């Protein structure tokens, strides 16, 4: 369950960005099924993978689970 933080708390913003990234990742993966061009499919899937990594970085920041974010 997502916690609510004041706007001055960076986690307020990291949660928003993670939601946007999730939406974009889902959209890209749906588009893979909608196009026939293998290069476009590869581009969309690669983009989804890169954005998944970025979303994970935001989650790690939010949870302070990596040494770099402590």
PQR file of N, CA, C, O and H, with PARSE charges and radii, in Angstrom:
ATOM      1  N   UNK A   1       0.836  -1.182   0.000 -0.4000 1.5000
ATOM      2  CA  UNK A   1       0.000   0.000   0.000 -0.0000 2.0000
ATOM      3  C   UNK A   1       0.885   1.251   0.000  0.5500 1.7000
ATOM      4  O   UNK A   1       1.869   1.329   0.736 -0.5500 1.4000
ATOM      5  N   UNK A   2       0.529   2.200  -0.814 -0.4000 1.5000
ATOM      6  CA  UNK A   2       1.302   3.419  -0.954 -0.0000 2.0000
ATOM      7  C   UNK A   2       1.015   4.369   0.198  0.5500 1.7000
ATOM      8  O   UNK A   2      -0.140   4.624   0.538 -0.5500 1.4000
ATOM      9  H   UNK A   2      -0.270   2.137  -1.412  0.4000 1.0000
ATOM     10  N   UNK A   3       2.085   4.888   0.793 -0.4000 1.5000
ATOM     11  CA  UNK A   3       1.936   5.861   1.867 -0.0000 2.0000
ATOM     12  C   UNK A   3       1.775   7.250   1.270  0.5500 1.7000
ATOM     13  O   UNK A   3       2.192   7.509   0.141 -0.5500 1.4000
ATOM     14  H   UNK A   3       3.023   4.681   0.516  0.4000 1.0000
ATOM     15  N   UNK A   4       1.167   8.135   2.043 -0.4000 1.5000
ATOM     16  CA  UNK A   4       1.016   9.512   1.618 -0.0000 2.0000
ATOM     17  C   UNK A   4       2.041  10.361   2.367  0.5500 1.7000
ATOM     18  O   UNK A   4       2.154  10.299   3.591 -0.5500 1.4000
ATOM     19  H   UNK A   4       0.828   7.925   2.960  0.4000 1.0000
ATOM     20  N   UNK A   5       2.780  11.150   1.601 -0.4000 1.5000
ATOM     21  CA  UNK A   5       3.805  12.020   2.167 -0.0000 2.0000
ATOM     22  C   UNK A   5       3.511  13.462   1.784  0.5500 1.7000
ATOM     23  O   UNK A   5       2.891  13.712   0.750 -0.5500 1.4000
ATOM     24  H   UNK A   5       2.689  11.200   0.606  0.4000 1.0000
ATOM     25  N   UNK A   6       3.952  14.426   2.611 -0.4000 1.5000
ATOM     26  CA  UNK A   6       3.762  15.827   2.238 -0.0000 2.0000
ATOM     27  C   UNK A   6       4.570  16.158   0.977  0.5500 1.7000
ATOM     28  O   UNK A   6       5.559  15.493   0.670 -0.5500 1.4000
ATOM     29  H   UNK A   6       4.456  14.224   3.451  0.4000 1.0000
ATOM     30  N   UNK A   7       4.144  17.166   0.272 -0.4000 1.5000
ATOM     31  CA  UNK A   7       4.798  17.537  -0.987 -0.0000 2.0000
ATOM     32  C   UNK A   7       6.270  17.892  -0.802  0.5500 1.7000
ATOM     33  O   UNK A   7       7.060  17.773  -1.738 -0.5500 1.4000
ATOM     34  H   UNK A   7       3.340  17.706   0.522  0.4000 1.0000
ATOM     35  N   UNK A   8       6.633  18.317   0.371 -0.4000 1.5000
ATOM     36  CA  UNK A   8       8.034  18.670   0.634 -0.0000 2.0000
ATOM     37  C   UNK A   8       8.921  17.434   0.800  0.5500 1.7000
ATOM     38  O   UNK A   8      10.147  17.547   0.790 -0.5500 1.4000
ATOM     39  H   UNK A   8       5.992  18.414   1.132  0.4000 1.0000
ATOM     40  N   UNK A   9       8.317  16.273   0.952 -0.4000 1.5000
ATOM     41  CA  UNK A   9       9.054  15.023   1.113 -0.0000 2.0000
ATOM     42  C   UNK A   9       9.350  14.444  -0.270  0.5500 1.7000
ATOM     43  O   UNK A   9       8.433  14.277  -1.075 -0.5500 1.4000
ATOM     44  H   UNK A   9       7.322  16.181   0.960  0.4000 1.0000
ATOM     45  N   UNK A  10      10.613  14.135  -0.558 -0.4000 1.5000
ATOM     46  CA  UNK A  10      10.946  13.590  -1.879 -0.0000 2.0000
ATOM     47  C   UNK A  10      10.157  12.333  -2.233  0.5500 1.7000
ATOM     48  O   UNK A  10       9.918  12.070  -3.412 -0.5500 1.4000
ATOM     49  H   UNK A  10      11.358  14.271   0.095  0.4000 1.0000
ATOM     50  N   UNK A  11       9.749  11.555  -1.236 -0.4000 1.5000
ATOM     51  CA  UNK A  11       9.000  10.323  -1.501 -0.0000 2.0000
ATOM     52  C   UNK A  11       7.635  10.609  -2.120  0.5500 1.7000
ATOM     53  O   UNK A  11       7.091   9.775  -2.844 -0.5500 1.4000
ATOM     54  H   UNK A  11       9.943  11.769  -0.278  0.4000 1.0000
ATOM     55  N   UNK A  12       7.087  11.781  -1.838 -0.4000 1.5000
ATOM     56  CA  UNK A  12       5.835  12.194  -2.493 -0.0000 2.0000
ATOM     57  C   UNK A  12       6.040  12.185  -4.009  0.5500 1.7000
ATOM     58  O   UNK A  12       5.181  11.725  -4.762 -0.5500 1.4000
ATOM     59  H   UNK A  12       7.529  12.459  -1.250  0.4000 1.0000
ATOM     60  N   UNK A  13       7.174  12.693  -4.436 -0.4000 1.5000
ATOM     61  CA  UNK A  13       7.488  12.815  -5.860 -0.0000 2.0000
ATOM     62  C   UNK A  13       7.976  11.496  -6.455  0.5500 1.7000
ATOM     63  O   UNK A  13       7.663  11.176  -7.601 -0.5500 1.4000
ATOM     64  H   UNK A  13       7.872  13.066  -3.825  0.4000 1.0000
ATOM     65  N   UNK A  14       8.746  10.727  -5.671 -0.4000 1.5000
ATOM     66  CA  UNK A  14       9.222   9.450  -6.207 -0.0000 2.0000
ATOM     67  C   UNK A  14       8.057   8.505  -6.463  0.5500 1.7000
ATOM     68  O   UNK A  14       8.090   7.729  -7.418 -0.5500 1.4000
ATOM     69  H   UNK A  14       9.000  10.987  -4.739  0.4000 1.0000
ATOM     70  N   UNK A  15       7.035   8.558  -5.630 -0.4000 1.5000
ATOM     71  CA  UNK A  15       5.858   7.714  -5.844 -0.0000 2.0000
ATOM     72  C   UNK A  15       5.115   8.113  -7.117  0.5500 1.7000
ATOM     73  O   UNK A  15       4.647   7.252  -7.863 -0.5500 1.4000
ATOM     74  H   UNK A  15       7.008   9.189  -4.854  0.4000 1.0000
ATOM     75  N   UNK A  16       5.009   9.410  -7.361 -0.4000 1.5000
ATOM     76  CA  UNK A  16       4.360   9.883  -8.588 -0.0000 2.0000
ATOM     77  C   UNK A  16       5.134   9.430  -9.821  0.5500 1.7000
ATOM     78  O   UNK A  16       4.550   8.943 -10.789 -0.5500 1.4000
ATOM     79  H   UNK A  16       5.389  10.109  -6.755  0.4000 1.0000
ATOM     80  N   UNK A  17       6.451   9.595  -9.777 -0.4000 1.5000
ATOM     81  CA  UNK A  17       7.279   9.219 -10.923 -0.0000 2.0000
ATOM     82  C   UNK A  17       7.174   7.715 -11.168  0.5500 1.7000
ATOM     83  O   UNK A  17       7.076   7.277 -12.314 -0.5500 1.4000
ATOM     84  H   UNK A  17       6.926   9.991  -8.992  0.4000 1.0000
ATOM     85  N   UNK A  18       7.194   6.928 -10.102 -0.4000 1.5000
ATOM     86  CA  UNK A  18       7.067   5.479 -10.261 -0.0000 2.0000
ATOM     87  C   UNK A  18       5.735   5.103 -10.914  0.5500 1.7000
ATOM     88  O   UNK A  18       5.684   4.192 -11.741 -0.5500 1.4000
ATOM     89  H   UNK A  18       7.273   7.284  -9.170  0.4000 1.0000
ATOM     90  N   UNK A  19       4.687   5.784 -10.554 -0.4000 1.5000
ATOM     91  CA  UNK A  19       3.373   5.517 -11.162 -0.0000 2.0000
ATOM     92  C   UNK A  19       3.391   5.873 -12.647  0.5500 1.7000
ATOM     93  O   UNK A  19       2.872   5.123 -13.474 -0.5500 1.4000
ATOM     94  H   UNK A  19       4.729   6.524  -9.882  0.4000 1.0000
ATOM     95  N   UNK A  20       3.985   7.009 -12.982 -0.4000 1.5000
ATOM     96  CA  UNK A  20       4.080   7.413 -14.392 -0.0000 2.0000
ATOM     97  C   UNK A  20       4.906   6.400 -15.179  0.5500 1.7000
ATOM     98  O   UNK A  20       4.543   6.015 -16.291 -0.5500 1.4000
ATOM     99  H   UNK A  20       4.407   7.618 -12.310  0.4000 1.0000
ATOM    100  N   UNK A  21       6.029   5.973 -14.583 -0.4000 1.5000
ATOM    101  CA  UNK A  21       6.874   4.998 -15.258 -0.0000 2.0000
ATOM    102  C   UNK A  21       6.120   3.685 -15.470  0.5500 1.7000
ATOM    103  O   UNK A  21       6.219   3.078 -16.536 -0.5500 1.4000
ATOM    104  H   UNK A  21       6.324   6.285 -13.680  0.4000 1.0000
ATOM    105  N   UNK A  22       5.378   3.251 -14.472 -0.4000 1.5000
ATOM    106  CA  UNK A  22       4.588   2.022 -14.603 -0.0000 2.0000
ATOM    107  C   UNK A  22       3.602   2.127 -15.755  0.5500 1.7000
ATOM    108  O   UNK A  22       3.454   1.196 -16.546 -0.5500 1.4000
ATOM    109  H   UNK A  22       5.297   3.744 -13.606  0.4000 1.0000
ATOM    110  N   UNK A  23       2.936   3.256 -15.842 -0.4000 1.5000
ATOM    111  CA  UNK A  23       1.977   3.468 -16.935 -0.0000 2.0000
ATOM    112  C   UNK A  23       2.676   3.413 -18.291  0.5500 1.7000
ATOM    113  O   UNK A  23       2.176   2.791 -19.228 -0.5500 1.4000
ATOM    114  H   UNK A  23       3.055   4.013 -15.200  0.4000 1.0000
ATOM    115  N   UNK A  24       3.822   4.058 -18.390 -0.4000 1.5000
ATOM    116  CA  UNK A  24       4.556   4.076 -19.656 -0.0000 2.0000
ATOM    117  C   UNK A  24       5.086   2.683 -19.996  0.5500 1.7000
ATOM    118  O   UNK A  24       5.034   2.269 -21.154 -0.5500 1.4000
ATOM    119  H   UNK A  24       4.228   4.563 -17.629  0.4000 1.0000
ATOM    120  N   UNK A  25       5.589   1.966 -19.010 -0.4000 1.5000
ATOM    121  CA  UNK A  25       6.074   0.601 -19.231 -0.0000 2.0000
ATOM    122  C   UNK A  25       4.936  -0.273 -19.760  0.5500 1.7000
ATOM    123  O   UNK A  25       5.110  -1.008 -20.731 -0.5500 1.4000
ATOM    124  H   UNK A  25       5.631   2.303 -18.070  0.4000 1.0000
ATOM    125  N   UNK A  26       3.782  -0.189 -19.120 -0.4000 1.5000
ATOM    126  CA  UNK A  26       2.618  -0.959 -19.567 -0.0000 2.0000
ATOM    127  C   UNK A  26       2.228  -0.595 -20.998  0.5500 1.7000
ATOM    128  O   UNK A  26       1.928  -1.472 -21.808 -0.5500 1.4000
ATOM    129  H   UNK A  26       3.640   0.408 -18.330  0.4000 1.0000
ATOM    130  N   UNK A  27       2.234   0.694 -21.302 -0.4000 1.5000
ATOM    131  CA  UNK A  27       1.872   1.156 -22.640 -0.0000 2.0000
ATOM    132  C   UNK A  27       2.845   0.609 -23.686  0.5500 1.7000
ATOM    133  O   UNK A  27       2.430   0.125 -24.739 -0.5500 1.4000
ATOM    134  H   UNK A  27       2.478   1.406 -20.644  0.4000 1.0000
ATOM    135  N   UNK A  28       4.126   0.689 -23.391 -0.4000 1.5000
ATOM    136  CA  UNK A  28       5.128   0.188 -24.334 -0.0000 2.0000
ATOM    137  C   UNK A  28       4.962  -1.311 -24.578  0.5500 1.7000
ATOM    138  O   UNK A  28       5.055  -1.775 -25.714 -0.5500 1.4000
ATOM    139  H   UNK A  28       4.464   1.082 -22.535  0.4000 1.0000
ATOM    140  N   UNK A  29       4.720  -2.055 -23.518 -0.4000 1.5000
ATOM    141  CA  UNK A  29       4.571  -3.510 -23.668 -0.0000 2.0000
ATOM    142  C   UNK A  29       3.302  -3.856 -24.450  0.5500 1.7000
ATOM    143  O   UNK A  29       3.282  -4.838 -25.191 -0.5500 1.4000
ATOM    144  H   UNK A  29       4.645  -1.678 -22.595  0.4000 1.0000
ATOM    145  N   UNK A  30       2.264  -3.070 -24.293 -0.4000 1.5000
ATOM    146  CA  UNK A  30       1.049  -3.286 -25.086 -0.0000 2.0000
ATOM    147  C   UNK A  30       1.308  -2.975 -26.557  0.5500 1.7000
ATOM    148  O   UNK A  30       0.802  -3.660 -27.446 -0.5500 1.4000
ATOM    149  H   UNK A  30       2.280  -2.272 -23.691  0.4000 1.0000
ATOM    150  N   UNK A  31       2.103  -1.935 -26.801 -0.4000 1.5000
ATOM    151  CA  UNK A  31       2.404  -1.551 -28.178 -0.0000 2.0000
ATOM    152  C   UNK A  31       3.224  -2.616 -28.905  0.5500 1.7000
ATOM    153  O   UNK A  31       3.117  -2.745 -30.125 -0.5500 1.4000
ATOM    154  H   UNK A  31       2.514  -1.378 -26.079  0.4000 1.0000
ATOM    155  N   UNK A  32       4.035  -3.375 -28.178 -0.4000 1.5000
ATOM    156  CA  UNK A  32       4.802  -4.461 -28.798 -0.0000 2.0000
ATOM    157  C   UNK A  32       3.857  -5.401 -29.530  0.5500 1.7000
ATOM    158  O   UNK A  32       4.175  -5.893 -30.613 -0.5500 1.4000
ATOM    159  H   UNK A  32       4.121  -3.269 -27.188  0.4000 1.0000
ATOM    160  N   UNK A  33       2.696  -5.649 -28.936 -0.4000 1.5000
ATOM    161  CA  UNK A  33       1.719  -6.569 -29.528 -0.0000 2.0000
ATOM    162  C   UNK A  33       0.934  -5.941 -30.680  0.5500 1.7000
ATOM    163  O   UNK A  33       0.303  -6.651 -31.464 -0.5500 1.4000
ATOM    164  H   UNK A  33       2.438  -5.250 -28.056  0.4000 1.0000
ATOM    165  N   UNK A  34       0.974  -4.629 -30.781 -0.4000 1.5000
ATOM    166  CA  UNK A  34       0.151  -3.927 -31.779 -0.0000 2.0000
ATOM    167  C   UNK A  34       0.862  -3.663 -33.099  0.5500 1.7000
ATOM    168  O   UNK A  34       0.214  -3.354 -34.099 -0.5500 1.4000
ATOM    169  H   UNK A  34       1.487  -4.053 -30.145  0.4000 1.0000
ATOM    170  N   UNK A  35       2.175  -3.781 -33.114 -0.4000 1.5000
ATOM    171  CA  UNK A  35       2.923  -3.476 -34.341 -0.0000 2.0000
ATOM    172  C   UNK A  35       3.567  -4.745 -34.890  0.5500 1.7000
ATOM    173  O   UNK A  35       3.848  -5.688 -34.150 -0.5500 1.4000
ATOM    174  H   UNK A  35       2.701  -4.033 -32.301  0.4000 1.0000
ATOM    175  N   UNK A  36       3.790  -4.750 -36.181 -0.4000 1.5000
ATOM    176  CA  UNK A  36       4.388  -5.912 -36.840 -0.0000 2.0000
ATOM    177  C   UNK A  36       5.892  -5.758 -37.073  0.5500 1.7000
ATOM    178  O   UNK A  36       6.584  -6.744 -37.328 -0.5500 1.4000
ATOM    179  H   UNK A  36       3.562  -3.984 -36.783  0.4000 1.0000
ATOM    180  N   UNK A  37       6.393  -4.543 -36.989 -0.4000 1.5000
ATOM    181  CA  UNK A  37       7.803  -4.272 -37.273 -0.0000 2.0000
ATOM    182  C   UNK A  37       8.679  -4.796 -36.123  0.5500 1.7000
ATOM    183  O   UNK A  37       8.588  -4.291 -35.004 -0.5500 1.4000
ATOM    184  H   UNK A  37       5.832  -3.742 -36.782  0.4000 1.0000
ATOM    185  N   UNK A  38       9.526  -5.803 -36.387 -0.4000 1.5000
ATOM    186  CA  UNK A  38      10.362  -6.363 -35.325 -0.0000 2.0000
ATOM    187  C   UNK A  38      11.300  -5.339 -34.680  0.5500 1.7000
ATOM    188  O   UNK A  38      11.598  -5.429 -33.489 -0.5500 1.4000
ATOM    189  H   UNK A  38       9.600  -6.213 -37.296  0.4000 1.0000
ATOM    190  N   UNK A  39      11.762  -4.370 -35.467 -0.4000 1.5000
ATOM    191  CA  UNK A  39      12.653  -3.356 -34.901 -0.0000 2.0000
ATOM    192  C   UNK A  39      11.891  -2.450 -33.937  0.5500 1.7000
ATOM    193  O   UNK A  39      12.423  -2.070 -32.894 -0.5500 1.4000
ATOM    194  H   UNK A  39      11.521  -4.297 -36.435  0.4000 1.0000
ATOM    195  N   UNK A  40      10.672  -2.109 -34.271 -0.4000 1.5000
ATOM    196  CA  UNK A  40       9.842  -1.303 -33.378 -0.0000 2.0000
ATOM    197  C   UNK A  40       9.511  -2.101 -32.121  0.5500 1.7000
ATOM    198  O   UNK A  40       9.531  -1.561 -31.015 -0.5500 1.4000
ATOM    199  H   UNK A  40      10.240  -2.418 -35.118  0.4000 1.0000
ATOM    200  N   UNK A  41       9.207  -3.383 -32.293 -0.4000 1.5000
ATOM    201  CA  UNK A  41       8.934  -4.226 -31.127 -0.0000 2.0000
ATOM    202  C   UNK A  41      10.139  -4.269 -30.191  0.5500 1.7000
ATOM    203  O   UNK A  41       9.996  -4.159 -28.973 -0.5500 1.4000
ATOM    204  H   UNK A  41       9.191  -3.821 -33.191  0.4000 1.0000
ATOM    205  N   UNK A  42      11.318  -4.428 -30.767 -0.4000 1.5000
ATOM    206  CA  UNK A  42      12.546  -4.459 -29.966 -0.0000 2.0000
ATOM    207  C   UNK A  42      12.771  -3.119 -29.262  0.5500 1.7000
ATOM    208  O   UNK A  42      13.175  -3.085 -28.099 -0.5500 1.4000
ATOM    209  H   UNK A  42      11.435  -4.518 -31.756  0.4000 1.0000
ATOM    210  N   UNK A  43      12.512  -2.032 -29.961 -0.4000 1.5000
ATOM    211  CA  UNK A  43      12.663  -0.706 -29.372 -0.0000 2.0000
ATOM    212  C   UNK A  43      11.717  -0.528 -28.192  0.5500 1.7000
ATOM    213  O   UNK A  43      12.127  -0.051 -27.133 -0.5500 1.4000
ATOM    214  H   UNK A  43      12.184  -2.059 -30.905  0.4000 1.0000
ATOM    215  N   UNK A  44      10.465  -0.906 -28.365 -0.4000 1.5000
ATOM    216  CA  UNK A  44       9.478  -0.743 -27.296 -0.0000 2.0000
ATOM    217  C   UNK A  44       9.826  -1.619 -26.099  0.5500 1.7000
ATOM    218  O   UNK A  44       9.738  -1.172 -24.955 -0.5500 1.4000
ATOM    219  H   UNK A  44      10.132  -1.293 -29.225  0.4000 1.0000
ATOM    220  N   UNK A  45      10.223  -2.873 -26.358 -0.4000 1.5000
ATOM    221  CA  UNK A  45      10.557  -3.774 -25.256 -0.0000 2.0000
ATOM    222  C   UNK A  45      11.829  -3.312 -24.544  0.5500 1.7000
ATOM    223  O   UNK A  45      11.903  -3.364 -23.316 -0.5500 1.4000
ATOM    224  H   UNK A  45      10.294  -3.235 -27.287  0.4000 1.0000
ATOM    225  N   UNK A  46      12.824  -2.861 -25.299 -0.4000 1.5000
ATOM    226  CA  UNK A  46      14.053  -2.344 -24.690 -0.0000 2.0000
ATOM    227  C   UNK A  46      13.752  -1.114 -23.849  0.5500 1.7000
ATOM    228  O   UNK A  46      14.282  -0.964 -22.748 -0.5500 1.4000
ATOM    229  H   UNK A  46      12.764  -2.819 -26.296  0.4000 1.0000
ATOM    230  N   UNK A  47      12.912  -0.247 -24.360 -0.4000 1.5000
ATOM    231  CA  UNK A  47      12.521   0.949 -23.605 -0.0000 2.0000
ATOM    232  C   UNK A  47      11.832   0.561 -22.307  0.5500 1.7000
ATOM    233  O   UNK A  47      12.102   1.149 -21.261 -0.5500 1.4000
ATOM    234  H   UNK A  47      12.482  -0.370 -25.254  0.4000 1.0000
ATOM    235  N   UNK A  48      10.948  -0.420 -22.365 -0.4000 1.5000
ATOM    236  CA  UNK A  48      10.247  -0.880 -21.167 -0.0000 2.0000
ATOM    237  C   UNK A  48      11.241  -1.435 -20.140  0.5500 1.7000
ATOM    238  O   UNK A  48      11.102  -1.191 -18.941 -0.5500 1.4000
ATOM    239  H   UNK A  48      10.728  -0.898 -23.216  0.4000 1.0000
ATOM    240  N   UNK A  49      12.234  -2.176 -20.610 -0.4000 1.5000
ATOM    241  CA  UNK A  49      13.240  -2.739 -19.699 -0.0000 2.0000
ATOM    242  C   UNK A  49      14.071  -1.644 -19.038  0.5500 1.7000
ATOM    243  O   UNK A  49      14.322  -1.696 -17.833 -0.5500 1.4000
ATOM    244  H   UNK A  49      12.348  -2.374 -21.584  0.4000 1.0000
ATOM    245  N   UNK A  50      14.497  -0.659 -19.815 -0.4000 1.5000
ATOM    246  CA  UNK A  50      15.288   0.448 -19.269 -0.0000 2.0000
ATOM    247  C   UNK A  50      14.470   1.217 -18.240  0.5500 1.7000
ATOM    248  O   UNK A  50      14.972   1.550 -17.167 -0.5500 1.4000
ATOM    249  H   UNK A  50      14.294  -0.617 -20.793  0.4000 1.0000
ATOM    250  N   UNK A  51      13.217   1.499 -18.564 -0.4000 1.5000
ATOM    251  CA  UNK A  51      12.361   2.231 -17.638 -0.0000 2.0000
ATOM    252  C   UNK A  51      12.072   1.420 -16.373  0.5500 1.7000
ATOM    253  O   UNK A  51      11.908   1.991 -15.294 -0.5500 1.4000
ATOM    254  H   UNK A  51      12.810   1.228 -19.436  0.4000 1.0000
ATOM    255  N   UNK A  52      12.008   0.103 -16.501 -0.4000 1.5000
ATOM    256  CA  UNK A  52      11.838  -0.755 -15.325 -0.0000 2.0000
ATOM    257  C   UNK A  52      13.033  -0.606 -14.391  0.5500 1.7000
ATOM    258  O   UNK A  52      12.871  -0.547 -13.172 -0.5500 1.4000
ATOM    259  H   UNK A  52      12.141  -0.360 -17.377  0.4000 1.0000
ATOM    260  N   UNK A  53      14.224  -0.545 -14.959 -0.4000 1.5000
ATOM    261  CA  UNK A  53      15.423  -0.313 -14.147 -0.0000 2.0000
ATOM    262  C   UNK A  53      15.381   1.032 -13.453  0.5500 1.7000
ATOM    263  O   UNK A  53      15.758   1.145 -12.287 -0.5500 1.4000
ATOM    264  H   UNK A  53      14.355  -0.593 -15.949  0.4000 1.0000
ATOM    265  N   UNK A  54      14.929   2.046 -14.158 -0.4000 1.5000
ATOM    266  CA  UNK A  54      14.817   3.378 -13.577 -0.0000 2.0000
ATOM    267  C   UNK A  54      13.779   3.392 -12.457  0.5500 1.7000
ATOM    268  O   UNK A  54      14.000   3.999 -11.409 -0.5500 1.4000
ATOM    269  H   UNK A  54      14.623   1.955 -15.105  0.4000 1.0000
ATOM    270  N   UNK A  55      12.657   2.727 -12.679 -0.4000 1.5000
ATOM    271  CA  UNK A  55      11.622   2.631 -11.652 -0.0000 2.0000
ATOM    272  C   UNK A  55      12.170   1.935 -10.408  0.5500 1.7000
ATOM    273  O   UNK A  55      11.870   2.339  -9.284 -0.5500 1.4000
ATOM    274  H   UNK A  55      12.478   2.234 -13.530  0.4000 1.0000
ATOM    275  N   UNK A  56      12.965   0.899 -10.607 -0.4000 1.5000
ATOM    276  CA  UNK A  56      13.594   0.195  -9.489 -0.0000 2.0000
ATOM    277  C   UNK A  56      14.530   1.129  -8.716  0.5500 1.7000
ATOM    278  O   UNK A  56      14.576   1.084  -7.487 -0.5500 1.4000
ATOM    279  H   UNK A  56      13.209   0.571 -11.520  0.4000 1.0000
ATOM    280  N   UNK A  57      15.262   1.963  -9.424 -0.4000 1.5000
ATOM    281  CA  UNK A  57      16.149   2.919  -8.761 -0.0000 2.0000
ATOM    282  C   UNK A  57      15.356   3.882  -7.880  0.5500 1.7000
ATOM    283  O   UNK A  57      15.784   4.208  -6.772 -0.5500 1.4000
ATOM    284  H   UNK A  57      15.224   2.000 -10.423  0.4000 1.0000
ATOM    285  N   UNK A  58      14.207   4.334  -8.368 -0.4000 1.5000
ATOM    286  CA  UNK A  58      13.347   5.201  -7.558 -0.0000 2.0000
ATOM    287  C   UNK A  58      12.851   4.468  -6.317  0.5500 1.7000
ATOM    288  O   UNK A  58      12.811   5.044  -5.230 -0.5500 1.4000
ATOM    289  H   UNK A  58      13.860   4.068  -9.267  0.4000 1.0000
ATOM    290  N   UNK A  59      12.477   3.217  -6.471 -0.4000 1.5000
ATOM    291  CA  UNK A  59      12.006   2.426  -5.326 -0.0000 2.0000
ATOM    292  C   UNK A  59      13.122   2.231  -4.310  0.5500 1.7000
ATOM    293  O   UNK A  59      12.889   2.309  -3.104 -0.5500 1.4000
ATOM    294  H   UNK A  59      12.509   2.749  -7.354  0.4000 1.0000
ATOM    295  N   UNK A  60      14.330   1.979  -4.793 -0.4000 1.5000
ATOM    296  CA  UNK A  60      15.466   1.814  -3.884 -0.0000 2.0000
ATOM    297  C   UNK A  60      15.760   3.110  -3.144  0.5500 1.7000
ATOM    298  O   UNK A  60      16.074   3.095  -1.954 -0.5500 1.4000
ATOM    299  H   UNK A  60      14.520   1.916  -5.773  0.4000 1.0000
ATOM    300  N   UNK A  61      15.657   4.234  -3.849 -0.4000 1.5000
ATOM    301  CA  UNK A  61      15.842   5.525  -3.188 -0.0000 2.0000
ATOM    302  C   UNK A  61      14.802   5.703  -2.081  0.5500 1.7000
ATOM    303  O   UNK A  61      15.130   6.071  -0.953 -0.5500 1.4000
ATOM    304  H   UNK A  61      15.401   4.247  -4.816  0.4000 1.0000
ATOM    305  N   UNK A  62      13.557   5.435  -2.426 -0.4000 1.5000
ATOM    306  CA  UNK A  62      12.456   5.638  -1.489 -0.0000 2.0000
ATOM    307  C   UNK A  62      12.613   4.778  -0.237  0.5500 1.7000
ATOM    308  O   UNK A  62      12.316   5.223   0.872 -0.5500 1.4000
ATOM    309  H   UNK A  62      13.291   5.136  -3.342  0.4000 1.0000
ATOM    310  N   UNK A  63      13.079   3.549  -0.422 -0.4000 1.5000
ATOM    311  CA  UNK A  63      13.226   2.623   0.704 -0.0000 2.0000
ATOM    312  C   UNK A  63      14.607   2.676   1.337  0.5500 1.7000
ATOM    313  O   UNK A  63      14.873   2.012   2.339 -0.5500 1.4000
ATOM    314  H   UNK A  63      13.320   3.188  -1.322  0.4000 1.0000
ATOM    315  N   UNK A  64      15.483   3.480   0.735 -0.4000 1.5000
ATOM    316  CA  UNK A  64      16.872   3.584   1.221 -0.0000 2.0000
ATOM    317  C   UNK A  64      17.523   2.207   1.273  0.5500 1.7000
ATOM    318  O   UNK A  64      18.294   1.913   2.187 -0.5500 1.4000
ATOM    319  H   UNK A  64      15.267   4.020  -0.078  0.4000 1.0000
ATOM    320  N   UNK A  65      17.213   1.370   0.295 -0.4000 1.5000
ATOM    321  CA  UNK A  65      17.695  -0.013   0.314 -0.0000 2.0000
ATOM    322  C   UNK A  65      19.070  -0.197  -0.303  0.5500 1.7000
ATOM    323  O   UNK A  65      19.637  -1.286  -0.222 -0.5500 1.4000
ATOM    324  H   UNK A  65      16.587   1.609  -0.447  0.4000 1.0000
ATOM    325  N   UNK A  66      19.610   0.829  -0.908 -0.4000 1.5000
ATOM    326  CA  UNK A  66      20.955   0.769  -1.469 -0.0000 2.0000
ATOM    327  C   UNK A  66      21.860   1.721  -0.710  0.5500 1.7000
ATOM    328  O   UNK A  66      21.421   2.774  -0.249 -0.5500 1.4000
ATOM    329  H   UNK A  66      19.149   1.714  -0.974  0.4000 1.0000
ATOM    330  N   UNK A  67      23.117   1.348  -0.582 -0.4000 1.5000
ATOM    331  CA  UNK A  67      24.068   2.160   0.170 -0.0000 2.0000
ATOM    332  C   UNK A  67      24.141   3.601  -0.354  0.5500 1.7000
ATOM    333  O   UNK A  67      24.315   4.539   0.425 -0.5500 1.4000
ATOM    334  H   UNK A  67      23.474   0.492  -0.957  0.4000 1.0000
ATOM    335  N   UNK A  68      24.010   3.768  -1.658 -0.4000 1.5000
ATOM    336  CA  UNK A  68      24.107   5.110  -2.250 -0.0000 2.0000
ATOM    337  C   UNK A  68      22.999   6.035  -1.765  0.5500 1.7000
ATOM    338  O   UNK A  68      23.172   7.254  -1.779 -0.5500 1.4000
ATOM    339  H   UNK A  68      23.869   3.006  -2.290  0.4000 1.0000
ATOM    340  N   UNK A  69      21.881   5.495  -1.342 -0.4000 1.5000
ATOM    341  CA  UNK A  69      20.724   6.306  -0.927 -0.0000 2.0000
ATOM    342  C   UNK A  69      20.618   6.471   0.582  0.5500 1.7000
ATOM    343  O   UNK A  69      19.677   7.099   1.067 -0.5500 1.4000
ATOM    344  H   UNK A  69      21.740   4.505  -1.331  0.4000 1.0000
ATOM    345  N   UNK A  70      21.548   5.929   1.318 -0.4000 1.5000
ATOM    346  CA  UNK A  70      21.473   6.043   2.794 -0.0000 2.0000
ATOM    347  C   UNK A  70      22.127   7.300   3.274  0.5500 1.7000
ATOM    348  O   UNK A  70      22.158   7.558   4.477 -0.5500 1.4000
ATOM    349  H   UNK A  70      22.312   5.419   0.924  0.4000 1.0000
TER
END
